[in-house]
Amino acid sequence: MVFEEEEQSFLASVKFCKPDSFLISLKSKTGIEAARILITNDTLLINDRINRILYFGSGKDFKKKYGYSSKLLPVLFGDFVLNNSNLSTIENCQDGVFNFHSNYEGLRLKYSIDCSSDRLTRIEVYNELNGLPVILEYSETRKFDSEYYYSKVHARGFKGYKSINIIYKKIVSPYIDFIEFVPGKNYEPVRIR
C-alpha cells in the first residue's frame, strides 16, 4: 500500500462465509497481527491490536465513513456485483474490450472484459459522494483447488491511498468453518462514525 508516498506491506488472511460474512486479519511481514476485521451486512467490528481499540458500527456506518457498501467486497476477488441484471454474451467489443455498466447499492460500476479471453480486466466504481472512481485492475490468474481466481489486483483512488496492490497467495473456497470474531480484552470501544 502507498499512503502519502510511504509504502506499507501487510499479509492478509480473508475468510468468507455465505451470504455476507468476511473476517480479515492484517499482519505485518513478521507475522504480528495489527488488526482483525469482521464485516457483515449489518455489522463492522475492528480489533486495532496496536492501539488496543475496538471499533464498532453497522453496515450503514461503514458506507457513511468509506462511501461504499460492504456488499462490494467480492469485487476484490474479481466477482461481478449485479443488481437485477444479467451479464449476457460478450459482444460489441471495441478495441478488444467489452464494457458493461451496472448500478448496485447506490454505486455505478463499469466492468471491462477482454474479448479474446472473456476475463475481467478492470472495474471502475463510482460512489454517490464524488465523481472520482475507485479503479480495480486484475492482471493474473492462479488455480486454487479446481477453480481459477485472480491473483493480482491493483487498486487506485481509495480514500487517500495512492495505490494498493493485492497479491493472493492462497485461496480456500468454499470456506465452510464458522467465522468467529473475539473482541480484544480491555480494548477501548469506539463507535465508527
Secondary structure, DSSP 8 states (H G I E B T S, - for coil): -EETTEE---EEEEEEETTTEEEEEEE-TTS-EEEEEEE-SS-EEEEETTTTEEEEE-HHHHHHHHSS-GGGGGGGGT----SS---------BTTEEEEEEEETTEEEEEEEETTTTEEEEEEEE-SS-S-EEEEEEEEEEEETTEEEEEEEEEE-STTEEEEEEE-----SS--S-------TT-EEEE--
